[in-house]
Amino acid sequence: MDYAFPADLARQVIDRWNTFVSRHDSPAPPLPGPRHLQHILETAFFASLEREEGRDLRFVLCCTPGLEVKRDGFDEVVPVVPFQSSRPLSVDAIRSLAPAASPSNAAILIQCPGADEIEPCRITGILNVGSNLARARSGRSFYHRPAPYALVIDVRDAGEMHIYRGGIKLASLRAGRLHDQLAFSGLEFLPISDILARGTSALSTRISGPAHEAGRDTSDFEWTALLNTILCVVNGMKEHAHGGTVLLVAPGAESTLPVRMKFNVDERVSVLADRFAGFVNSRHELAEARWLRKAAAVAADRQAALSYLQSATFVAEEDLADAADLVARLSSVDGALVLRSDLRVLGFGAEIVLDAARPVTAYEVQGQPRRSSAWPAVDSESFGMRHRSALRLVAVADGTAAFVASQDGTVSFFWKQDGRVLLKRNVNTANPNMIGA
């Protein structure tokens, strides 16, 4: 196959920079000139291959003309720890600084000269991005603070770089190939809308919607929040770097699962579903209070109640994220985690009991799933044991999909559509409420 390099990534970023407009009333932030951009990407690429005191280097670079960086769509300036003396951008400089700038809440600030200037790019400080953005991308926060409105390079693994213009991802380089990404991760999972709808239906008796919000808006929020919670569990499994499988089954389809459970969970307890219902109900109360405040002739008397509900929703969201992390950790036990789409954990350490000799044909989806597309068939024997087991289970079970995380952090998604077993590798599991995450 043809391999891509940082120079190819630079050309793709330049081609897309001004065509991806996140806000109609804002121009694109400054982009380094082609020579500087290629130098930045090459330096980041080679730094990603280095180690510092036995640790892999994972870091984020934020590239701007000066020290002041605003958030996407806001006048708020992102705090920065400026250096008294800047230093040239180099692999050695990144290697020494990366441990001091956690990619979960900070970025190394790179000052870039104009396109026609010959001065080199320089490292000028550490940007305090905050942890909310990284938490939101992994699904631990439904809402998020805007990203720095600049060129952002997120280096997540050796040779793996994700390029953002503000909060919108333009492209990524991974395993020597350029990758495109759907604008919303939720588009990846439209084929399992029925499984998710059966989950929201089962949860509906525990949720009270706002009286003055359009029913479509309420249902869209609940569907997206449910998917985000499931993806938060999947991302937690991925981050544990153990690898694992999450089997997602619709309520009523449990009996079709060919599994032997090592640890069954008492059906009378559902911590994740409880926390989800608490978060959604808090959000609905807040939405109703905001409507009443807007409709009231005098709004001041409603401010105290609104502030209380905002705090309650924030706490409920944290509780939900904690519960999702707890459930994700269960996948560390050998065997699959079985999660019903109404967020009730059926059990974990599940062994998939099927005839390993039975052949199963699967088709690999590339790009956006579309009905009746001529996807190429793949040999199930080319996968590892987890992937083969998940593929065979999805083939025989009703109302079931599977997420399989490899130890390298990539996630494959399996589902059944039009009688065929489909799979997608390197599926996007970011928060479906974020554009281009």
C-alpha positions in Angstrom: 0.0 0.0 0.0 1.0 3.6 -0.4 2.2 5.2 2.8 1.6 8.8 3.8 4.0 11.1 5.6 3.8 14.4 7.4 4.3 16.3 4.2 1.2 14.6 2.8 -0.7 15.5 6.0 0.4 19.1 5.6 -1.0 19.3 2.1 -4.3 17.9 3.2 -4.6 20.4 6.1 -3.9 23.3 3.7 -6.5 22.0 1.3 -9.1 21.8 4.0 -8.3 24.7 6.3 -10.6 27.3 4.9 -13.4 24.9 3.8 -14.2 23.7 7.3 -15.9 26.7 8.9 -17.3 26.0 12.3 -18.8 29.5 12.8 -20.2 31.6 9.9 -19.4 34.8 11.7 -15.7 34.0 12.3 -12.8 33.8 9.9 -10.4 30.9 10.0 -7.6 31.4 12.5 -4.1 32.0 11.0 -2.5 28.9 9.5 1.3 28.6 9.4 2.8 28.8 5.9 3.4 25.6 4.1 7.1 25.4 5.0 6.5 26.1 8.7 3.5 23.7 8.8 5.5 20.8 7.3 8.3 21.5 9.8 5.9 21.5 12.7 4.2 18.2 11.6 7.5 16.5 10.9 8.9 17.6 14.3 5.8 16.3 16.1 5.9 13.0 14.1 9.5 12.3 15.0 9.0 13.4 18.6 6.1 10.9 18.9 8.6 8.1 18.2 10.8 9.1 21.2 10.6 8.1 24.8 11.4 10.2 27.9 12.6 8.2 31.0 11.0 5.1 29.6 7.6 6.8 28.9 6.0 7.2 25.5 5.6 10.8 24.5 2.0 12.0 24.2 1.4 15.7 23.7 -0.7 18.5 22.1 0.7 21.4 20.2 -1.2 24.7 19.7 0.3 26.8 16.9 -0.5 30.6 16.8 1.2 33.9 15.8 1.4 35.1 19.4 0.8 34.3 23.0 -2.9 35.2 23.0 -5.2 32.3 22.0 -9.0 32.6 22.2 -11.6 29.9 22.4 -13.6 28.9 19.4 -16.4 31.4 19.0 -15.7 33.2 22.3 -13.7 36.2 23.4 -12.4 34.2 26.3 -8.6 34.0 26.3 -7.1 30.6 27.1 -4.6 31.0 30.1 -1.0 30.5 29.3 2.2 30.0 31.3 4.7 32.0 29.2 8.4 31.3 29.1 10.7 34.1 29.8 12.8 33.0 26.9 11.4 31.1 24.0 13.3 28.2 22.4 13.4 26.7 18.9 10.9 24.0 18.0 12.8 20.7 18.0 12.3 17.0 18.8 14.6 17.4 21.9 12.6 20.4 23.1 9.3 18.5 22.8 10.8 15.5 24.5 11.8 17.5 27.5 8.6 19.5 27.7 6.0 16.8 27.0 5.9 15.3 30.6 5.1 18.8 31.9 2.1 19.3 29.6 -0.5 16.6 30.0 -2.5 16.1 26.8 -5.6 15.8 28.9 -5.5 19.5 30.0 -2.6 21.4 28.4 -0.8 22.1 25.1 2.7 23.2 24.2 2.4 26.7 22.7 4.2 27.1 19.4 4.6 30.7 18.0 4.7 30.6 14.2 6.0 33.5 12.1 4.1 34.7 9.0 4.1 32.7 5.8 6.7 34.8 4.1 9.0 35.1 7.2 12.2 33.0 7.5 12.4 33.0 11.3 11.8 29.5 12.8 8.9 28.4 14.9 9.5 28.7 18.6 8.1 27.2 21.8 6.8 30.1 24.0 4.9 28.5 26.8 2.3 26.0 28.1 -1.4 26.6 27.4 -3.9 25.7 30.1 -6.6 24.3 27.9 -8.5 22.6 30.9 -9.6 19.0 31.3 -13.2 19.5 30.2 -12.4 19.2 26.4 -10.7 15.9 26.7 -13.4 14.6 29.1 -16.1 15.6 26.6 -14.3 13.9 23.7 -14.3 10.7 25.6 -17.9 11.0 26.5 -17.4 11.9 30.2 -19.0 15.2 29.8 -22.0 15.8 27.4 -21.4 19.5 27.0 -17.9 21.0 26.6 -15.9 24.2 26.7 -14.8 25.4 23.2 -11.3 24.4 22.0 -8.5 26.9 21.4 -9.3 28.6 18.0 -6.0 27.7 16.3 -4.1 24.9 14.7 -4.1 22.1 17.2 -2.0 18.9 16.8 -3.0 16.1 19.1 -0.3 13.3 19.2 -1.9 10.2 20.7 0.6 7.5 19.8 3.8 6.8 17.9 3.3 8.2 14.4 -0.4 9.1 15.2 -1.4 12.7 14.8 -4.9 14.3 14.8 -5.1 17.8 13.3 -7.8 20.3 14.4 -8.9 23.7 13.4 -10.3 24.8 16.7 -12.7 22.1 17.7 -13.1 20.6 14.2 -10.9 17.7 13.1 -9.5 18.1 9.6 -7.5 14.9 9.2 -5.3 12.4 10.9 -2.3 10.3 10.2 -2.2 6.9 11.7 -0.3 3.7 10.8 1.2 5.5 7.8 -2.2 6.4 6.3 -4.3 9.5 6.1 -7.8 9.1 7.6 -11.0 11.0 7.1 -13.6 11.2 9.8 -17.4 11.7 9.9 -18.4 15.1 11.2 -20.4 13.5 14.0 -19.6 10.1 15.5 -23.3 9.5 15.9 -23.4 8.9 12.1 -21.3 5.7 12.7 -24.0 4.2 14.8 -27.2 5.0 12.9 -27.4 1.4 11.8 -28.2 0.4 15.4 -30.8 3.0 15.9 -33.4 0.3 16.7 -31.2 -1.2 19.5 -30.8 2.3 21.0 -34.5 3.2 20.5 -35.5 0.0 22.4 -33.2 1.2 25.2 -34.7 4.7 25.4 -38.2 3.2 25.3 -37.3 0.9 28.3 -35.9 4.0 30.2 -38.8 6.3 29.3 -40.9 5.3 32.4 -38.1 6.8 34.6 -37.8 10.1 32.7 -40.0 13.2 32.7 -39.5 15.4 29.7 -39.8 19.3 29.8 -43.4 20.5 29.2 -42.4 23.3 26.9 -39.7 21.7 24.7 -40.5 20.3 21.3 -40.9 16.5 21.5 -38.4 16.0 18.7 -35.7 18.0 20.6 -36.3 16.0 23.8 -36.1 12.7 22.0 -33.0 13.7 20.1 -31.3 14.7 23.3 -32.2 11.4 25.0 -31.0 9.3 22.1 -27.7 11.2 21.8 -27.1 11.1 25.6 -27.7 7.4 25.6 -25.3 6.8 22.8 -22.7 9.0 24.5 -23.0 7.0 27.7 -22.4 3.8 25.9 -19.4 5.3 24.0 -18.1 6.6 27.3 -18.0 2.9 28.5 -16.3 1.9 25.3 -13.7 4.7 25.6 -13.1 3.7 29.2 -12.4 0.1 28.1 -10.1 1.4 25.3 -8.1 3.7 27.7 -7.4 0.8 30.1 -5.2 -0.6 27.3 -6.2 -4.2 28.3 -8.4 -4.7 25.2 -11.9 -6.1 25.6 -15.4 -6.5 24.2 -18.7 -4.8 25.0 -21.8 -6.6 23.8 -24.7 -4.2 23.4 -28.1 -6.0 23.4 -31.6 -4.6 23.1 -34.1 -5.3 25.9 -35.9 -8.5 25.1 -33.1 -10.0 23.0 -31.0 -11.3 25.9 -32.2 -14.9 25.5 -30.6 -15.1 22.0 -27.1 -14.4 23.3 -24.9 -17.6 23.2 -22.8 -16.6 26.3 -21.7 -18.2 29.5 -21.5 -15.5 32.2 -18.7 -15.7 34.7 -20.2 -12.8 36.8 -23.9 -12.2 36.6 -25.2 -8.9 37.9 -28.3 -8.7 40.1 -31.1 -7.4 38.0 -32.6 -5.4 40.9 -29.6 -3.0 40.7 -28.7 -0.8 37.8 -26.2 1.9 38.8 -25.5 3.2 35.3 -29.2 3.4 34.4 -29.9 5.1 37.6 -27.3 7.7 37.0 -28.4 8.2 33.4 -32.0 8.8 34.5 -30.8 11.3 37.1 -28.7 13.2 34.6 -31.4 13.3 31.9 -34.1 14.4 34.4 -31.9 17.1 35.7 -31.2 18.4 32.2 -35.0 18.4 31.5 -35.7 20.3 34.6 -33.1 22.8 33.7 -34.5 23.2 30.1 -38.0 23.8 31.5 -36.6 26.4 34.1 -34.8 28.2 31.3 -38.0 28.4 29.2 -40.0 29.7 32.2 -37.3 32.3 32.9 -37.4 33.5 29.3 -41.2 33.6 29.3 -41.5 35.4 32.7 -42.1 39.1 32.7 -39.6 39.4 35.7 -36.8 36.9 35.4 -34.9 37.8 38.6 -37.0 35.7 40.9 -36.2 32.6 38.9 -32.4 33.0 38.9 -31.8 31.2 42.2 -33.8 28.2 41.0 -32.0 28.2 37.7 -28.6 28.3 39.4 -29.5 25.4 41.6 -30.6 23.3 38.7 -27.5 24.1 36.7 -25.4 22.9 39.7 -27.6 19.8 40.1 -27.2 18.9 36.4 -23.4 19.3 36.6 -23.3 17.0 39.6 -25.6 14.5 37.9 -23.3 14.5 34.8 -20.2 13.8 37.0 -22.1 10.9 38.7 -23.0 9.5 35.3 -19.4 9.7 34.1 -18.1 8.0 37.3 -20.7 5.2 36.8 -19.6 4.7 33.2 -16.0 4.5 34.3 -16.9 1.9 36.9 -18.7 -0.2 34.3 -15.9 0.2 31.8 -13.4 -1.3 34.3 -15.5 -4.5 34.4 -14.3 -5.2 30.9 -10.8 -5.8 32.2 -11.9 -9.3 33.4 -11.3 -11.8 30.6 -14.5 -12.2 28.6 -17.1 -9.8 27.3 -19.0 -7.1 29.2 -22.7 -7.6 28.4 -24.6 -4.3 28.5 -28.3 -3.9 27.7 -29.2 -0.7 25.7 -31.2 0.6 28.6 -27.8 0.7 30.5 -28.4 -2.3 32.7 -25.3 -4.5 33.0 -26.3 -8.1 32.6 -22.8 -9.5 33.5 -19.1 -9.5 32.6 -16.4 -12.1 32.0 -18.8 -13.6 29.5 -17.6 -16.4 27.3 -19.1 -16.6 23.9 -20.2 -20.2 23.3 -20.2 -21.0 19.6 -18.9 -23.5 17.2 -15.5 -22.0 16.2 -15.5 -24.1 13.0 -18.7 -22.5 11.7 -17.8 -20.1 8.9 -19.2 -16.6 9.0 -19.0 -14.1 6.2 -18.6 -10.5 7.2 -18.4 -7.3 5.1 -16.2 -4.4 6.0 -17.7 -0.9 5.9 -15.4 1.9 4.7 -16.6 5.5 5.2 -20.2 6.1 6.2 -22.5 3.1 6.5 -25.1 3.0 3.7 -27.8 0.5 3.1 -27.2 -2.1 0.4 -23.7 -1.0 -0.4 -21.3 -3.5 -2.0 -18.9 -3.7 0.9 -16.0 -6.1 0.4 -16.2 -9.5 2.1 -13.5 -10.2 4.7 -12.1 -13.5 6.0 -13.1 -13.9 9.7 -10.0 -16.0 10.3 -7.8 -12.9 9.6 -9.0 -11.5 13.0 -7.9 -12.2 16.5 -9.9 -14.3 18.9 -12.0 -11.4 20.4 -12.9 -10.1 16.9 -13.8 -13.6 15.6 -16.0 -14.3 18.7 -17.8 -11.0 18.4 -18.4 -11.5 14.7 -19.9 -15.0 15.2 -22.1 -13.8 18.1 -23.5 -10.9 16.1 -24.3 -13.3 13.3 -26.5 -15.5 15.4 -28.0 -13.2 18.1 -30.9 -10.8 17.7 -30.8 -7.1 18.4 -27.1 -7.2 19.3 -24.0 -5.2 18.3 -20.4 -5.5 19.6 -17.5 -3.1 20.3 -14.1 -4.7 20.4 -11.1 -2.8 21.6 -7.6 -3.9 20.7 -4.7 -3.4 23.1 -3.4 -0.6 20.8 -6.5 1.4 21.5 -8.4 1.0 18.2 -12.1 0.0 18.3 -13.9 -2.2 15.8 -17.7 -2.2 15.6 -19.9 -5.2 14.5 -23.6 -5.1 13.7 -26.1 -6.9 11.5 -27.9 -5.1 8.7 -30.1 -6.5 5.9 -29.2 -10.0 7.0 -25.4 -9.4 6.7 -22.8 -9.0 9.4 -21.0 -5.7 8.9 -17.9 -4.4 10.7 -16.0 -1.2 10.8 -12.5 -0.8 12.0 -11.0 2.2 13.8 -14.6 3.4 14.5 -15.0 7.0 15.9 -16.2 6.7 19.5 -16.0 10.4 20.4 -18.9 12.3 22.0 -21.7 12.4 19.4 -22.6 15.9 20.6 -19.3 17.3 19.3 -18.6 18.3 15.7 -15.5 16.6 14.3 -14.2 15.3 17.7 
